[in-house]
Amino acid sequence: SNFFSTIKAYSGKFRFIFITGVTRYSNTSIFSAFNNIEDISFNPTYGAIVGYTQEELEHYFKDYLENAVTELNEDLGEDKYTYNSLIEALKLNYDGYSFDRRCRHHVYNPWSILNFLKNPQEGFLPYWLTTG
């Protein structure tokens, strides 16, 4: 509650504030000091705002994905992965998050994708679960 009171006190200084978390607390007393909040949690307009879409992943990380194929295959000592099979493995491990009512947008977990691409030879670890 103190956090939101402080934000409200300085509201003239901000144009936009984006607060995110794991659990939804929209109708609790912690927001009582911050009465002009707009909850966009399941609004389809913002369904892809907190993750990477398939298109973004393949567009912005193409070189890293191709490197991951090479790294994984070298580590395994065989040509197990292709670009397409890597994408399928990434979907299986790090996709599936959806933040709109109709589940039209699916996004990859950014923390997991970035950690995987940093050290692909480590394999498909559950990065999100190990953040505590």
SERO-4910 file (N, C-alpha, C, O; in steps of 0.05 Angstrom, whole numbers):
BEGIN
 pado doro    nc1    nc2    nc3   cac1   cac2   cac3    cc1    cc2    cc3    oc1    oc2    oc3
  Ser    A     16    -24      0      0      0      0     17     25      0     11     45    -14
  Asn    A     39     25     15     58     48     16     69     53    -12     72     76    -20
  Phe    A     76     32    -26     87     35    -53     68     50    -71     76     68    -85
  Phe    A     42     42    -71     22     54    -88     16     82    -79      9     99    -96
  Ser    A     17     88    -53     13    115    -43     34    134    -54     29    156    -61
  Thr    A     59    124    -54     82    139    -64     79    145    -93     83    167   -103
  Ile    A     71    125   -108     67    129   -137     45    150   -142     48    167   -159
  Lys    A     23    147   -127      1    166   -131     10    195   -124      2    214   -138
  Ala    A     26    198   -104     36    225    -97     52    238   -119     53    262   -121
  Tyr    A     65    221   -135     81    231   -157     68    227   -185     82    227   -205
  Ser    A     43    222   -185     29    215   -210     31    236   -232     30    229   -255
  Gly    A     35    261   -225     39    282   -245     65    280   -260     69    292   -280
  Lys    A     83    264   -249    110    261   -261    111    238   -281    130    236   -297
  Phe    A     90    221   -281     90    197   -298     69    199   -320     47    210   -315
  Arg    A     75    190   -343     56    188   -364     43    160   -364     19    157   -370
  Phe    A     59    140   -358     50    113   -359     67     96   -340     91     99   -338
  Ile    A     54     79   -324     67     61   -306     57     33   -312     33     29   -312
  Phe    A     75     15   -316     68    -13   -321     78    -30   -298    102    -31   -293
  Ile    A     60    -42   -283     68    -59   -261     59    -88   -267     36    -92   -275
  Thr    A     77   -106   -264     70   -134   -270     79   -152   -247     97   -144   -231
  Gly    A     67   -174   -245     74   -194   -225     63   -221   -232     52   -225   -254
  Val    A     66   -240   -214     57   -267   -220     28   -271   -211     14   -287   -224
  Thr    A     19   -258   -191     -8   -262   -180    -24   -237   -184    -14   -215   -182
  Arg    A    -50   -241   -189    -68   -218   -194    -80   -209   -167    -92   -225   -153
  Tyr    A    -76   -184   -161    -87   -172   -136   -105   -148   -141   -105   -130   -124
  Ser    A   -119   -147   -162   -133   -123   -170   -155   -114   -150   -159    -90   -148
  Asn    A   -168   -131   -136   -190   -123   -118   -182   -126    -89   -198   -136    -73
  Thr    A   -159   -118    -82   -150   -120    -54   -144    -93    -43   -142    -73    -58
  Ser    A   -141    -91    -17   -137    -65     -4   -110    -52    -10   -107    -28     -5
  Ile    A    -91    -67    -21    -65    -54    -27    -67    -32    -48    -49    -15    -49
  Phe    A    -89    -33    -63    -92    -12    -84   -110     11    -75   -115     29    -91
  Ser    A   -119     11    -50   -138     32    -41   -126     60    -44   -141     79    -49
  Ala    A   -100     63    -41    -88     89    -44    -83     96    -73    -75    119    -79
  Phe    A    -87     78    -90    -81     82   -119   -106     76   -134   -108     56   -148
  Asn    A   -126     94   -132   -153     88   -142   -157     93   -172   -179     88   -182
  Asn    A   -137    101   -187   -141    106   -216   -126     85   -232   -116     92   -254
  Ile    A   -123     61   -222   -109     40   -236   -127     27   -257   -151     24   -253
  Glu    A   -115     21   -280   -130      6   -300   -117    -21   -303    -94    -24   -310
  Asp    A   -133    -41   -297   -123    -69   -298   -126    -79   -327   -148    -82   -337
  Ile    A   -104    -85   -340   -104    -95   -368    -97   -124   -369    -90   -135   -390
  Ser    A    -99   -138   -346    -90   -166   -344    -99   -184   -366    -82   -198   -377
  Phe    A   -124   -184   -374   -133   -203   -394   -145   -190   -418   -161   -201   -433
  Asn    A   -137   -165   -423   -146   -150   -446   -131   -159   -471   -106   -158   -471
  Pro    A   -145   -169   -491   -131   -179   -515   -113   -159   -529    -93   -168   -542
  Thr    A   -118   -133   -526   -101   -113   -538    -72   -115   -527    -53   -109   -541
  Tyr    A    -69   -124   -502    -43   -126   -490    -34   -154   -485    -16   -159   -469
  Gly    A    -46   -173   -499    -41   -201   -494    -13   -211   -499     -4   -231   -488
  Ala    A      3   -196   -515     30   -204   -521     51   -185   -510     74   -185   -519
  Ile    A     44   -169   -490     61   -148   -480     84   -158   -462    104   -145   -460
  Val    A     80   -181   -449    100   -190   -430    115   -215   -437    123   -231   -420
  Gly    A    118   -220   -463    133   -243   -472    140   -239   -502    133   -219   -514
  Tyr    A    153   -259   -513    160   -259   -541    140   -275   -557    135   -298   -550
  Thr    A    129   -264   -578    112   -279   -596    130   -297   -613    154   -293   -614
  Gln    A    117   -315   -627    132   -333   -645    147   -316   -666    170   -321   -672
  Glu    A    133   -297   -677    144   -280   -698    168   -264   -687    189   -262   -700
  Glu    A    165   -253   -663    187   -237   -651    211   -255   -646    234   -247   -651
  Leu    A    206   -279   -635    228   -297   -629    244   -303   -654    269   -301   -654
  Glu    A    231   -310   -676    245   -318   -700    257   -294   -715    276   -297   -729
  His    A    245   -271   -712    256   -247   -725    281   -236   -711    302   -232   -723
  Tyr    A    277   -231   -685    299   -217   -670    321   -236   -660    343   -227   -654
  Phe    A    315   -261   -658    335   -280   -647    344   -301   -667    355   -322   -659
  Lys    A    339   -297   -692    346   -317   -713    375   -327   -711    380   -351   -711
  Asp    A    394   -308   -709    422   -316   -708    428   -332   -683    443   -351   -683
  Tyr    A    415   -324   -661    419   -339   -635    407   -367   -637    418   -386   -626
  Leu    A    384   -369   -650    371   -395   -653    389   -413   -670    392   -437   -664
  Glu    A    399   -403   -692    417   -419   -709    442   -427   -694    452   -449   -697
  Asn    A    453   -409   -677    475   -416   -661    468   -438   -641    484   -456   -636
  Ala    A    444   -437   -630    436   -457   -610    435   -485   -623    442   -505   -611
  Val    A    426   -486   -648    425   -512   -663    454   -522   -664    458   -546   -658
  Thr    A    473   -506   -672    501   -514   -674    512   -523   -647    524   -544   -645
  Glu    A    507   -507   -627    517   -513   -600    506   -539   -589    520   -556   -578
  Leu    A    480   -543   -592    467   -567   -582    478   -592   -597    484   -612   -584
  Asn    A    480   -590   -623    489   -613   -639    519   -619   -632    526   -643   -631
  Glu    A    535   -599   -629    563   -603   -621    565   -617   -594    581   -635   -590
  Asp    A    548   -607   -575    549   -619   -548    540   -648   -548    550   -664   -533
  Leu    A    520   -654   -565    509   -681   -566    527   -699   -583    525   -724   -581
  Gly    A    543   -688   -600    559   -703   -619    543   -716   -641    551   -736   -653
  Glu    A    521   -704   -647    504   -714   -669    487   -691   -680    485   -670   -667
  Asp    A    474   -695   -702    457   -675   -714    428   -680   -707    411   -685   -724
  Lys    A    422   -678   -681    395   -683   -672    376   -659   -678    353   -663   -684
  Tyr    A    387   -635   -676    370   -611   -679    373   -598   -706    395   -595   -716
  Thr    A    350   -589   -717    349   -571   -739    336   -546   -729    327   -545   -706
  Tyr    A    335   -525   -745    322   -501   -737    293   -506   -729    284   -497   -708
  Asn    A    279   -522   -745    251   -527   -739    247   -544   -714    229   -539   -699
  Ser    A    264   -564   -710    261   -580   -686    269   -565   -661    258   -570   -640
  Leu    A    287   -546   -664    294   -528   -641    270   -511   -634    263   -509   -610
  Ile    A    257   -500   -654    233   -484   -649    212   -501   -634    199   -491   -615
  Glu    A    208   -525   -643    188   -543   -629    196   -548   -601    179   -549   -583
  Ala    A    222   -552   -596    232   -557   -568    228   -532   -551    222   -534   -527
  Leu    A    233   -509   -563    229   -484   -548    199   -480   -541    192   -472   -519
  Lys    A    182   -487   -560    153   -485   -555    145   -504   -532    130   -496   -514
  Leu    A    155   -527   -533    149   -547   -512    158   -538   -485    144   -543   -465
  Asn    A    181   -525   -483    192   -517   -458    185   -489   -448    183   -485   -424
  Tyr    A    183   -470   -466    181   -442   -457    157   -426   -469    155   -402   -463
  Asp    A    140   -439   -484    117   -425   -496     93   -433   -479     94   -450   -461
  Gly    A     70   -421   -486     46   -429   -473     34   -408   -454     12   -412   -443
  Tyr    A     48   -386   -450     37   -366   -433     17   -349   -449     22   -342   -472
  Ser    A     -6   -344   -437    -27   -329   -451    -40   -310   -431    -47   -318   -409
  Phe    A    -42   -285   -439    -52   -264   -421    -77   -250   -432    -81   -227   -426
  Asp    A    -92   -264   -448   -117   -252   -457   -140   -273   -453   -135   -297   -454
  Arg    A   -164   -263   -450   -186   -281   -444   -190   -303   -464   -198   -325   -456
  Arg    A   -185   -298   -489   -191   -318   -510   -166   -334   -518   -167   -350   -536
  Cys    A   -144   -329   -505   -119   -342   -511   -111   -340   -540   -101   -359   -552
  Arg    A   -114   -317   -551   -106   -312   -579    -76   -308   -582    -64   -314   -602
  His    A    -65   -297   -561    -36   -291   -561    -22   -311   -543    -30   -315   -520
  His    A     -2   -324   -554     15   -341   -537     43   -329   -539     52   -321   -560
  Val    A     56   -328   -516     82   -316   -515    102   -335   -500     94   -351   -483
  Tyr    A    127   -332   -508    149   -346   -495    157   -331   -470    156   -306   -470
  Asn    A    166   -345   -450    176   -333   -426    203   -320   -432    222   -334   -439
  Pro    A    206   -293   -430    231   -280   -438    255   -289   -421    277   -293   -432
  Trp    A    251   -293   -395    273   -301   -378    285   -327   -387    309   -331   -388
  Ser    A    267   -346   -392    276   -373   -401    289   -372   -428    310   -385   -432
  Ile    A    278   -357   -447    289   -356   -474    317   -343   -473    336   -354   -485
  Leu    A    320   -321   -459    346   -308   -457    367   -325   -444    390   -326   -453
  Asn    A    359   -339   -423    379   -357   -410    386   -381   -427    409   -389   -428
  Phe    A    366   -392   -441    372   -414   -459    391   -405   -481    411   -418   -487
  Leu    A    386   -382   -494    402   -373   -516    430   -365   -507    449   -365   -523
  Lys    A    433   -357   -482    459   -350   -471    477   -375   -469    501   -374   -473
  Asn    A    465   -398   -462    480   -423   -458    465   -446   -469    456   -464   -453
  Pro    A    460   -448   -495    443   -469   -506    454   -497   -501    439   -517   -499
  Gln    A    481   -500   -498    493   -526   -493    483   -538   -466    486   -562   -462
  Glu    A    472   -522   -449    462   -531   -423    435   -546   -427    426   -560   -409
  Gly    A    423   -542   -450    397   -555   -455    373   -538   -446    376   -515   -440
  Phe    A    351   -551   -445    325   -537   -439    319   -538   -409    302   -554   -401
  Leu    A    333   -522   -394    330   -521   -365    305   -505   -357    296   -487   -372
  Pro    A    293   -511   -334    270   -496   -325    278   -470   -311    275   -468   -287
  Tyr    A    288   -451   -326    299   -427   -316    279   -412   -298    287   -402   -276
  Trp    A    254   -410   -306    235   -395   -291    231   -407   -263    228   -392   -243
  Leu    A    230   -433   -262    226   -446   -236    249   -443   -217    245   -443   -192
  Thr    A    272   -439   -227    296   -437   -210    302   -408   -201    323   -403   -189
  Thr    A    284   -389   -207    290   -361   -200    281   -355   -171    287   -334   -160
  Gly    A    268   -374   -158    261   -371   -130    236   -357   -126    227   -353   -103
***
